[in-house]
Amino acid sequence: MKLVPNINRKKAQGMTEYIIIVILVAIALIAIVRIFGGEINKQFKSGSDEIKNLN
């Protein structure tokens, strides 16, 4: 049975760690949007209404 060379294992480990970090960042962003999404939407709507009232 051939063992995977050490260099390939290190590359695979690095890629795995990168993927985990990307997934954690995505989860954090989703949580932030869910928590603050309503408030952000209100702010955009308020700004949009003010722009409409300028005319």
Secondary structure, 3 states (H helix, E strand, C coil): CCCCCHHHHHHHHHHHHHHHHHHHHHHHHHHHHHHHHHHHHHHHHHHHHHHHHHC
